[in-house]
Amino acid sequence: MKSKEEIINELRQEGISIIENYYKPDYCKKAINEINKIILLNKEKVVSVRTENTSGDERVFKIENQSENAKFFQKDSFIMSILQSISKRKIKSYFILGGKLKASQNTIQNSGGGWHRDSDKSQFKVMVYLNDVDESNGPLLFIQNSKQFDITRRVSSLNKGLINRFLILVGKMKTNSPRYEDEKVQKFSNKNKLTTKQITGKAGTLVLFDGSFIHRGKNIEEGIRYSFTNYFFEDNIKTRFFRDKQFKNFYIQKN
């Protein structure tokens, strides 16, 4: 396995680091069984939305409340030590997202919609593939060097509301959220000879990345993709307030 220093250097230089065979196949099988069971028993809390004529994956927020394997993933001290070493501020895991993405003949499906950044500032996520992920079943796509530039953004409805208007006014938020149209990303990438990294891997592959780089889930063509994703944010009162406001209604409760 890669050393801690090697992983940190990759995150700093490239915004992403992949660790193969991080979790054993048995762990992944148990985690998949938990995801399927929890989705079945918590249908009212399963989030599945369509945006930008795509997405549609099934998402369970704070799945660690009912999944022992997600809780184990969240408490991984090696992962935490890496992210805390690279982060400029104190951070914490706010929740684990359990994800199930299934191919459909009738709709375009992926995880997370089109090209986007999670934030304009560095924001780290750690994802583990729980089954084998190849080019056909929705791997992560990641544009290298995209921290250094921007592309014309989609017009966003997120600009509405008093809080967001205030943040725009004081310069703490850009007027459009960081989401991008496929055609503009493709044109810009071709013109500037940018490399899009396609993250495939066997079950148990760990993907650590900075969500402020432009990325997306590739449209799934066949099969299913299962994953856990650990969301890290700054550990302070302000962040807790805004993140709870953003996600709390989606959280599943403890058994």
Phi and psi restraints in degrees (value plus and minus 20) as a CYANA .aco file:
   2 LYS   PHI     -81.8   -41.8
   2 LYS   PSI     130.2   170.2
   3 SER   PHI     -96.9   -56.9
   3 SER   PSI     142.2   182.2
   4 LYS   PHI     -79.4   -39.4
   4 LYS   PSI     -62.4   -22.4
   5 GLU   PHI     -83.4   -43.4
   5 GLU   PSI     -59.9   -19.9
   6 GLU   PHI     -85.4   -45.4
   6 GLU   PSI     -61.6   -21.6
   7 ILE   PHI     -84.5   -44.5
   7 ILE   PSI     -65.0   -25.0
   8 ILE   PHI     -81.1   -41.1
   8 ILE   PSI     -62.8   -22.8
   9 ASN   PHI     -82.8   -42.8
   9 ASN   PSI     -60.4   -20.4
  10 GLU   PHI     -85.2   -45.2
  10 GLU   PSI     -61.1   -21.1
  11 LEU   PHI     -84.1   -44.1
  11 LEU   PSI     -60.7   -20.7
  12 ARG   PHI     -89.5   -49.5
  12 ARG   PSI     -59.1   -19.1
  13 GLN   PHI    -107.2   -67.2
  13 GLN   PSI     -57.0   -17.0
  14 GLU   PHI    -137.8   -97.8
  14 GLU   PSI     -33.4     6.6
  15 GLY   PHI      61.5   101.5
  15 GLY   PSI     -17.1    22.9
  16 ILE   PHI    -175.4  -135.4
  16 ILE   PSI     126.9   166.9
  17 SER   PHI    -165.0  -125.0
  17 SER   PSI     115.0   155.0
  18 ILE   PHI    -135.4   -95.4
  18 ILE   PSI     110.3   150.3
  19 ILE   PHI    -139.0   -99.0
  19 ILE   PSI      94.2   134.2
  20 GLU   PHI    -100.7   -60.7
  20 GLU   PSI     129.3   169.3
  21 ASN   PHI      37.1    77.1
  21 ASN   PSI      15.8    55.8
  22 TYR   PHI     -91.6   -51.6
  22 TYR   PSI     -61.1   -21.1
  23 TYR   PHI    -132.5   -92.5
  23 TYR   PSI     128.6   168.6
  24 LYS   PHI     -95.6   -55.6
  24 LYS   PSI     135.7   175.7
  25 PRO   PHI     -76.5   -36.5
  25 PRO   PSI     -55.6   -15.6
  26 ASP   PHI     -83.9   -43.9
  26 ASP   PSI     -61.1   -21.1
  27 TYR   PHI     -79.5   -39.5
  27 TYR   PSI     -65.1   -25.1
  28 CYS   PHI     -84.4   -44.4
  28 CYS   PSI     -61.9   -21.9
  29 LYS   PHI     -82.6   -42.6
  29 LYS   PSI     -63.3   -23.3
  30 LYS   PHI     -84.4   -44.4
  30 LYS   PSI     -59.6   -19.6
  31 ALA   PHI     -84.8   -44.8
  31 ALA   PSI     -61.6   -21.6
  32 ILE   PHI     -81.7   -41.7
  32 ILE   PSI     -63.8   -23.8
  33 ASN   PHI     -80.5   -40.5
  33 ASN   PSI     -59.5   -19.5
  34 GLU   PHI     -85.0   -45.0
  34 GLU   PSI     -64.5   -24.5
  35 ILE   PHI     -78.3   -38.3
  35 ILE   PSI     -67.8   -27.8
  36 ASN   PHI     -81.8   -41.8
  36 ASN   PSI     -62.2   -22.2
  37 LYS   PHI     -86.4   -46.4
  37 LYS   PSI     -64.5   -24.5
  38 ILE   PHI     -87.1   -47.1
  38 ILE   PSI     -58.8   -18.8
  39 ILE   PHI     -81.1   -41.1
  39 ILE   PSI     -62.1   -22.1
  40 LEU   PHI     -84.9   -44.9
  40 LEU   PSI     -57.6   -17.6
  41 LEU   PHI    -111.4   -71.4
  41 LEU   PSI     -29.5    10.5
  42 ASN   PHI    -150.2  -110.2
  42 ASN   PSI      26.1    66.1
  43 LYS   PHI     -76.7   -36.7
  43 LYS   PSI     -53.5   -13.5
  44 GLU   PHI     -91.3   -51.3
  44 GLU   PSI     -35.9     4.1
  45 LYS   PHI    -126.3   -86.3
  45 LYS   PSI     -23.8    16.2
  46 VAL   PHI     -96.1   -56.1
  46 VAL   PSI     103.5   143.5
  47 VAL   PHI    -118.1   -78.1
  47 VAL   PSI     102.4   142.4
  48 SER   PHI    -163.4  -123.4
  48 SER   PSI      84.5   124.5
  49 VAL   PHI    -141.8  -101.8
  49 VAL   PSI     135.4   175.4
  50 ARG   PHI    -129.9   -89.9
  50 ARG   PSI     107.9   147.9
  51 THR   PHI    -159.7  -119.7
  51 THR   PSI     123.6   163.6
  52 GLU   PHI      36.0    76.0
  52 GLU   PSI      15.0    55.0
  53 ASN   PHI      41.4    81.4
  53 ASN   PSI       9.6    49.6
  54 THR   PHI    -176.1  -136.1
  54 THR   PSI    -171.0  -131.0
  55 SER   PHI      50.1    90.1
  55 SER   PSI    -156.7  -116.7
  56 GLY   PHI      72.7   112.7
  56 GLY   PSI     -13.9    26.1
  57 ASP   PHI     -92.7   -52.7
  57 ASP   PSI     140.9   180.9
  58 GLU   PHI    -115.0   -75.0
  58 GLU   PSI     107.0   147.0
  59 ARG   PHI    -144.5  -104.5
  59 ARG   PSI     114.4   154.4
  60 VAL   PHI    -138.7   -98.7
  60 VAL   PSI      91.3   131.3
  61 PHE   PHI    -103.2   -63.2
  61 PHE   PSI     117.7   157.7
  62 LYS   PHI      39.2    79.2
  62 LYS   PSI      26.9    66.9
  63 ILE   PHI     -85.9   -45.9
  63 ILE   PSI     -37.1     2.9
  64 GLU   PHI     -83.7   -43.7
  64 GLU   PSI     -35.2     4.8
  65 ASN   PHI     -86.8   -46.8
  65 ASN   PSI     -42.4    -2.4
  66 GLN   PHI    -149.2  -109.2
  66 GLN   PSI     -22.3    17.7
  67 SER   PHI    -138.7   -98.7
  67 SER   PSI      98.1   138.1
  68 GLU   PHI     -87.2   -47.2
  68 GLU   PSI     -53.4   -13.4
  69 ASN   PHI     -92.2   -52.2
  69 ASN   PSI     -54.9   -14.9
  70 ALA   PHI     -88.0   -48.0
  70 ALA   PSI     -58.6   -18.6
  71 LYS   PHI     -83.9   -43.9
  71 LYS   PSI     -59.8   -19.8
  72 PHE   PHI     -82.4   -42.4
  72 PHE   PSI     -62.5   -22.5
  73 PHE   PHI     -82.2   -42.2
  73 PHE   PSI     -63.8   -23.8
  74 GLN   PHI     -83.7   -43.7
  74 GLN   PSI     -53.3   -13.3
  75 LYS   PHI    -112.5   -72.5
  75 LYS   PSI      -9.3    30.7
  76 ASP   PHI     -83.5   -43.5
  76 ASP   PSI      90.2   130.2
  77 SER   PHI     -90.5   -50.5
  77 SER   PSI     -49.8    -9.8
  78 PHE   PHI     -85.4   -45.4
  78 PHE   PSI     -65.5   -25.5
  79 ILE   PHI     -81.9   -41.9
  79 ILE   PSI     -65.6   -25.6
  80 MET   PHI     -82.6   -42.6
  80 MET   PSI     -59.8   -19.8
  81 SER   PHI     -85.3   -45.3
  81 SER   PSI     -54.6   -14.6
  82 ILE   PHI     -86.6   -46.6
  82 ILE   PSI     -70.2   -30.2
  83 LEU   PHI     -89.4   -49.4
  83 LEU   PSI     -55.0   -15.0
  84 GLN   PHI     -89.8   -49.8
  84 GLN   PSI     -50.3   -10.3
  85 SER   PHI     -89.1   -49.1
  85 SER   PSI     -53.4   -13.4
  86 ILE   PHI    -112.8   -72.8
  86 ILE   PSI     -42.2    -2.2
  87 SER   PHI     -97.4   -57.4
  87 SER   PSI     123.1   163.1
  88 LYS   PHI    -100.8   -60.8
  88 LYS   PSI     -35.0     5.0
  89 ARG   PHI    -149.9  -109.9
  89 ARG   PSI     142.9   182.9
  90 LYS   PHI     -86.8   -46.8
  90 LYS   PSI     111.8   151.8
  91 ILE   PHI    -147.0  -107.0
  91 ILE   PSI     146.5   186.5
  92 LYS   PHI    -169.9  -129.9
  92 LYS   PSI     140.1   180.1
  93 SER   PHI    -100.3   -60.3
  93 SER   PSI     104.5   144.5
  94 TYR   PHI    -112.1   -72.1
  94 TYR   PSI     -54.2   -14.2
  95 PHE   PHI    -190.0  -150.0
  95 PHE   PSI     141.5   181.5
  96 ILE   PHI    -124.1   -84.1
  96 ILE   PSI     113.4   153.4
  97 LEU   PHI    -120.8   -80.8
  97 LEU   PSI     100.7   140.7
  98 GLY   PHI    -109.7   -69.7
  98 GLY   PSI     106.2   146.2
  99 GLY   PHI    -143.6  -103.6
  99 GLY   PSI     118.4   158.4
 100 LYS   PHI    -152.4  -112.4
 100 LYS   PSI      96.7   136.7
 101 LEU   PHI    -137.0   -97.0
 101 LEU   PSI     102.9   142.9
 102 LYS   PHI    -144.6  -104.6
 102 LYS   PSI     116.1   156.1
 103 ALA   PHI     -87.5   -47.5
 103 ALA   PSI     126.7   166.7
 104 SER   PHI    -155.9  -115.9
 104 SER   PSI     120.4   160.4
 105 GLN   PHI     -94.8   -54.8
 105 GLN   PSI     -41.4    -1.4
 106 ASN   PHI    -119.5   -79.5
 106 ASN   PSI     -38.9     1.1
 107 THR   PHI    -156.3  -116.3
 107 THR   PSI     137.6   177.6
 108 ILE   PHI    -104.3   -64.3
 108 ILE   PSI     101.0   141.0
 109 GLN   PHI    -139.3   -99.3
 109 GLN   PSI     119.8   159.8
 110 ASN   PHI    -178.7  -138.7
 110 ASN   PSI    -194.8  -154.8
 111 SER   PHI    -128.1   -88.1
 111 SER   PSI      94.9   134.9
 112 GLY   PHI      74.9   114.9
 112 GLY   PSI     -16.2    23.8
 113 GLY   PHI      60.0   100.0
 113 GLY   PSI    -174.8  -134.8
 114 GLY   PHI    -101.6   -61.6
 114 GLY   PSI    -182.6  -142.6
 115 TRP   PHI     -81.6   -41.6
 115 TRP   PSI     117.5   157.5
 116 HIS   PHI    -184.5  -144.5
 116 HIS   PSI     146.7   186.7
 117 ARG   PHI    -130.7   -90.7
 117 ARG   PSI     127.7   167.7
 118 ASP   PHI     -94.0   -54.0
 118 ASP   PSI     -48.5    -8.5
 119 SER   PHI    -182.9  -142.9
 119 SER   PSI     139.8   179.8
 120 ASP   PHI     -98.7   -58.7
 120 ASP   PSI     -40.5    -0.5
 121 LYS   PHI    -117.5   -77.5
 121 LYS   PSI     139.5   179.5
 122 SER   PHI     -76.4   -36.4
 122 SER   PSI     110.9   150.9
 123 GLN   PHI    -165.8  -125.8
 123 GLN   PSI      99.8   139.8
 124 PHE   PHI    -116.4   -76.4
 124 PHE   PSI     121.1   161.1
 125 LYS   PHI    -151.9  -111.9
 125 LYS   PSI     131.1   171.1
 126 VAL   PHI    -149.2  -109.2
 126 VAL   PSI     103.1   143.1
 127 MET   PHI    -137.6   -97.6
 127 MET   PSI     122.3   162.3
 128 VAL   PHI    -140.9  -100.9
 128 VAL   PSI     106.9   146.9
 129 TYR   PHI     -94.8   -54.8
 129 TYR   PSI     106.4   146.4
 130 LEU   PHI    -117.2   -77.2
 130 LEU   PSI     -30.2     9.8
 131 ASN   PHI    -157.4  -117.4
 131 ASN   PSI     148.7   188.7
 132 ASP   PHI     -81.5   -41.5
 132 ASP   PSI     112.3   152.3
 133 VAL   PHI    -141.9  -101.9
 133 VAL   PSI      97.4   137.4
 134 ASP   PHI    -135.8   -95.8
 134 ASP   PSI    -185.2  -145.2
 135 GLU   PHI     -85.1   -45.1
 135 GLU   PSI     -40.0     0.0
 136 SER   PHI    -116.1   -76.1
 136 SER   PSI     -37.5     2.5
 137 ASN   PHI    -138.1   -98.1
 137 ASN   PSI      28.0    68.0
 138 GLY   PHI      59.3    99.3
 138 GLY   PSI      26.5    66.5
 139 PRO   PHI     -89.5   -49.5
 139 PRO   PSI     142.4   182.4
 140 LEU   PHI     -90.6   -50.6
 140 LEU   PSI     116.5   156.5
 141 LEU   PHI    -131.1   -91.1
 141 LEU   PSI     114.6   154.6
 142 PHE   PHI    -159.0  -119.0
 142 PHE   PSI     101.6   141.6
 143 ILE   PHI    -109.1   -69.1
 143 ILE   PSI      92.3   132.3
 144 GLN   PHI     -88.6   -48.6
 144 GLN   PSI     128.4   168.4
 145 ASN   PHI      49.3    89.3
 145 ASN   PSI     -14.4    25.6
 146 SER   PHI     -94.1   -54.1
 146 SER   PSI     -24.7    15.3
 147 LYS   PHI     -87.7   -47.7
 147 LYS   PSI     -44.6    -4.6
 148 GLN   PHI    -110.8   -70.8
 148 GLN   PSI     -20.0    20.0
 149 PHE   PHI    -170.9  -130.9
 149 PHE   PSI     151.4   191.4
 150 ASP   PHI    -154.7  -114.7
 150 ASP   PSI     143.6   183.6
 151 ILE   PHI    -145.9  -105.9
 151 ILE   PSI     134.3   174.3
 152 THR   PHI     -72.3   -32.3
 152 THR   PSI     108.3   148.3
 153 ARG   PHI    -112.0   -72.0
 153 ARG   PSI     136.9   176.9
 154 ARG   PHI     -84.9   -44.9
 154 ARG   PSI     127.6   167.6
 155 VAL   PHI     -89.9   -49.9
 155 VAL   PSI     110.5   150.5
 156 SER   PHI    -133.7   -93.7
 156 SER   PSI     121.3   161.3
 157 SER   PHI     -99.7   -59.7
 157 SER   PSI     -29.7    10.3
 158 LEU   PHI     -91.8   -51.8
 158 LEU   PSI     -28.7    11.3
 159 ASN   PHI     -92.4   -52.4
 159 ASN   PSI     -32.1     7.9
 160 LYS   PHI     -97.1   -57.1
 160 LYS   PSI     139.2   179.2
 161 GLY   PHI      81.3   121.3
 161 GLY   PSI     126.7   166.7
 162 LEU   PHI     -83.8   -43.8
 162 LEU   PSI     -60.3   -20.3
 163 ILE   PHI     -84.0   -44.0
 163 ILE   PSI     -67.7   -27.7
 164 ASN   PHI     -86.3   -46.3
 164 ASN   PSI     -57.5   -17.5
 165 ARG   PHI     -82.5   -42.5
 165 ARG   PSI     -60.2   -20.2
 166 PHE   PHI     -84.5   -44.5
 166 PHE   PSI     -64.1   -24.1
 167 LEU   PHI     -82.8   -42.8
 167 LEU   PSI     -57.6   -17.6
 168 ILE   PHI     -85.7   -45.7
 168 ILE   PSI     -63.4   -23.4
 169 LEU   PHI     -80.4   -40.4
 169 LEU   PSI     -61.5   -21.5
 170 VAL   PHI    -109.7   -69.7
 170 VAL   PSI     -15.0    25.0
 171 GLY   PHI      60.3   100.3
 171 GLY   PSI      -2.8    37.2
 172 LYS   PHI    -113.7   -73.7
 172 LYS   PSI     -24.4    15.6
 173 MET   PHI    -168.9  -128.9
 173 MET   PSI     119.3   159.3
 174 LYS   PHI     -96.7   -56.7
 174 LYS   PSI     137.3   177.3
 175 THR   PHI     -87.4   -47.4
 175 THR   PSI     -45.7    -5.7
 176 ASN   PHI    -142.1  -102.1
 176 ASN   PSI     118.8   158.8
 177 SER   PHI     -86.9   -46.9
 177 SER   PSI     135.1   175.1
 178 PRO   PHI     -99.1   -59.1
 178 PRO   PSI      51.2    91.2
 179 ARG   PHI    -146.9  -106.9
 179 ARG   PSI     128.9   168.9
 180 TYR   PHI    -156.9  -116.9
 180 TYR   PSI     127.8   167.8
 181 GLU   PHI     -98.8   -58.8
 181 GLU   PSI     121.1   161.1
 182 ASP   PHI     -73.2   -33.2
 182 ASP   PSI     -65.1   -25.1
 183 GLU   PHI     -83.3   -43.3
 183 GLU   PSI     -59.5   -19.5
 184 LYS   PHI     -90.7   -50.7
 184 LYS   PSI     -57.8   -17.8
 185 VAL   PHI     -85.4   -45.4
 185 VAL   PSI     -64.0   -24.0
 186 GLN   PHI     -83.5   -43.5
 186 GLN   PSI     -64.2   -24.2
 187 LYS   PHI     -83.5   -43.5
 187 LYS   PSI     -65.1   -25.1
 188 PHE   PHI     -85.1   -45.1
 188 PHE   PSI     -60.7   -20.7
 189 SER   PHI     -85.3   -45.3
 189 SER   PSI     -63.4   -23.4
 190 ASN   PHI     -83.4   -43.4
 190 ASN   PSI     -63.8   -23.8
 191 LYS   PHI     -84.2   -44.2
 191 LYS   PSI     -58.1   -18.1
 192 ASN   PHI    -123.1   -83.1
 192 ASN   PSI     -12.1    27.9
 193 LYS   PHI      33.6    73.6
 193 LYS   PSI      29.7    69.7
 194 LEU   PHI    -105.7   -65.7
 194 LEU   PSI     129.7   169.7
 195 THR   PHI    -121.5   -81.5
 195 THR   PSI     107.4   147.4
 196 THR   PHI    -119.5   -79.5
 196 THR   PSI      99.8   139.8
 197 LYS   PHI    -108.8   -68.8
 197 LYS   PSI     106.0   146.0
 198 GLN   PHI    -121.0   -81.0
 198 GLN   PSI      97.2   137.2
 199 ILE   PHI    -116.3   -76.3
 199 ILE   PSI      75.5   115.5
 200 THR   PHI    -121.2   -81.2
 200 THR   PSI     146.1   186.1
 201 GLY   PHI     154.2   194.2
 201 GLY   PSI     139.2   179.2
 202 LYS   PHI     -93.6   -53.6
 202 LYS   PSI     144.2   184.2
 203 ALA   PHI     -74.3   -34.3
 203 ALA   PSI     114.4   154.4
 204 GLY   PHI      77.4   117.4
 204 GLY   PSI     -23.5    16.5
 205 THR   PHI     -91.1   -51.1
 205 THR   PSI     112.1   152.1
 206 LEU   PHI    -124.2   -84.2
 206 LEU   PSI     113.9   153.9
 207 VAL   PHI    -144.1  -104.1
 207 VAL   PSI      92.1   132.1
 208 LEU   PHI    -122.4   -82.4
 208 LEU   PSI     109.8   149.8
 209 PHE   PHI    -173.8  -133.8
 209 PHE   PSI     138.9   178.9
 210 ASP   PHI    -112.5   -72.5
 210 ASP   PSI      93.4   133.4
 211 GLY   PHI     -91.6   -51.6
 211 GLY   PSI     -21.8    18.2
 212 SER   PHI    -102.7   -62.7
 212 SER   PSI     -26.1    13.9
 213 PHE   PHI    -102.1   -62.1
 213 PHE   PSI     130.1   170.1
 214 ILE   PHI     -91.6   -51.6
 214 ILE   PSI     111.0   151.0
 215 HIS   PHI    -175.6  -135.6
 215 HIS   PSI     152.8   192.8
 216 ARG   PHI    -188.9  -148.9
 216 ARG   PSI     147.5   187.5
 217 GLY   PHI    -110.3   -70.3
 217 GLY   PSI     113.9   153.9
 218 LYS   PHI     -88.5   -48.5
 218 LYS   PSI     125.9   165.9
 219 ASN   PHI     -79.2   -39.2
 219 ASN   PSI     110.8   150.8
 220 ILE   PHI    -100.8   -60.8
 220 ILE   PSI     114.9   154.9
 221 GLU   PHI    -122.5   -82.5
 221 GLU   PSI     -51.9   -11.9
 222 GLU   PHI    -178.1  -138.1
 222 GLU   PSI     136.8   176.8
 223 GLY   PHI      58.2    98.2
 223 GLY   PSI    -175.9  -135.9
 224 ILE   PHI    -155.6  -115.6
 224 ILE   PSI     130.7   170.7
 225 ARG   PHI    -147.2  -107.2
 225 ARG   PSI     104.8   144.8
 226 TYR   PHI    -129.4   -89.4
 226 TYR   PSI     123.4   163.4
 227 SER   PHI    -177.2  -137.2
 227 SER   PSI     136.2   176.2
 228 PHE   PHI    -131.2   -91.2
 228 PHE   PSI     118.6   158.6
 229 THR   PHI    -149.3  -109.3
 229 THR   PSI     106.4   146.4
 230 ASN   PHI    -116.8   -76.8
 230 ASN   PSI      99.8   139.8
 231 TYR   PHI    -118.4   -78.4
 231 TYR   PSI     101.9   141.9
 232 PHE   PHI    -131.0   -91.0
 232 PHE   PSI     114.9   154.9
 233 PHE   PHI    -155.7  -115.7
 233 PHE   PSI     149.1   189.1
 234 GLU   PHI     -79.4   -39.4
 234 GLU   PSI     123.7   163.7
 235 ASP   PHI    -117.9   -77.9
 235 ASP   PSI      65.6   105.6
 236 ASN   PHI    -172.8  -132.8
 236 ASN   PSI     149.6   189.6
 237 ILE   PHI     -83.0   -43.0
 237 ILE   PSI     -62.6   -22.6
 238 LYS   PHI     -80.0   -40.0
 238 LYS   PSI     -66.9   -26.9
 239 THR   PHI     -86.4   -46.4
 239 THR   PSI     -61.5   -21.5
 240 ARG   PHI     -79.4   -39.4
 240 ARG   PSI     -60.9   -20.9
 241 PHE   PHI     -83.1   -43.1
 241 PHE   PSI     -70.1   -30.1
 242 PHE   PHI     -90.6   -50.6
 242 PHE   PSI     -57.6   -17.6
 243 ARG   PHI     -91.6   -51.6
 243 ARG   PSI     -57.9   -17.9
 244 ASP   PHI     -83.5   -43.5
 244 ASP   PSI     -60.4   -20.4
 245 LYS   PHI     -82.4   -42.4
 245 LYS   PSI     -56.5   -16.5
 246 GLN   PHI     -97.4   -57.4
 246 GLN   PSI     -60.1   -20.1
 247 PHE   PHI    -136.5   -96.5
 247 PHE   PSI     -37.6     2.4
 248 LYS   PHI     -75.7   -35.7
 248 LYS   PSI     -58.5   -18.5
 249 ASN   PHI     -87.1   -47.1
 249 ASN   PSI     -35.9     4.1
 250 PHE   PHI    -111.1   -71.1
 250 PHE   PSI     -36.2     3.8
 251 TYR   PHI     -84.0   -44.0
 251 TYR   PSI     116.2   156.2
 252 ILE   PHI    -101.2   -61.2
 252 ILE   PSI     131.3   171.3
 253 GLN   PHI    -109.6   -69.6
 253 GLN   PSI     141.9   181.9
 254 LYS   PHI     -90.4   -50.4
 254 LYS   PSI     129.5   169.5
